[in-house]
């Protein structure tokens, strides 16, 4: 949100339309975080991945998001810059699509102040949930951060974006393809086979626009690669874009039915998600703040050495975490599928797989601590 507010005002050459709405958005979002931290440990949950919060909190999210949207589009309407830079398009896609996803997937019938039941059921509920779940990752954790990449990476590098035409192709291709890929979360389940196949096709197609954007970001650093040795902002941004490339190569791979049969329900998926969330989102956020905060307060970064320590500890920790989860996940998948000659399970008790992957969990602990 900070990156969107900061870059939007500069790209549109105007202040946000309403400081009051900005404050309502900020405090509303903090209240939602507190509500989640209180209700989830109490067991007040819908039990839906990425949509665990009960209906009162869902309603608060909707209202707060509407405040954010009104403020953004009001600012867009009063802008002093006619051209809409590609980052703004990514922000528009984020605001509109997250609203639709959240409202549809959160449709529920309340039976008390703390309990509700979804209006969807069975395979239909699963499909709607993963249409939401996949695209919540796409439009809450990917598109806004791509907008941030297209603004802050050229700023930090002191270079124009490598190809503005490619950035527009990246945007429209990503928006068209991403929304259809949700069924890959439900491969080899009760979901109709045609829907599973559709999800696989669009997931594999997703590799092209994702890597187009990743390469566009990295090639923006042409002529500035030597500064990676000394500039912590560029270190974080370049590594973040690289993690984006890794995650978006792995995602289509995991959407193939044969690979999914091995990887699904295992720690491999955990490693994949954390590579994106920590490496892509986390490093892009760190690079953005290291660039933004000194300029907002008219000062220099307190210590580049500390920023470098932050970068190297984070990089090593994330890679160790991911490696542990990959090894653990593949081990789990192979053990669960292993059979005796008579067709019975070679490892019939779940605890056998838990014992086998404990060393990887200790590696994960060390990586997460770093």
Secondary structure, 3 states (H helix, E strand, C coil): CHHHHHHHHHHHCCCCCCHHHHHHHHHHHHHHHHHHHHHCCCCCCCCCCCCCCCHHHHHHHHHHHHHHHHHHHHHHHCCCCCCCCHHHHHHHHHHHHHHHHHHHHCCEEEEECCEEEECCCHHHHHHHHHHHHHHHHHHHCCHHHHHHHHHHHHHHHCCCCCCHHHHHHHHHHHHHHHCCHHHHHHCCCCCCHHHHHHHHHHHHHHHHHHHHHHHHHHHCCCCCHHHHHCCHHHHHHHHHHHHHHHHHHHHHHHCCHHHHHHHCCCHHHHHHHHHHHHHHHHHHHHHHHHHHHHHHCCCCCCCHHHHHHHHHHHHHHHHHHHHHHHHHHHHHHHHHHCECCCCCECCCCHHHHHHHHHHHHHHHHHHHHC
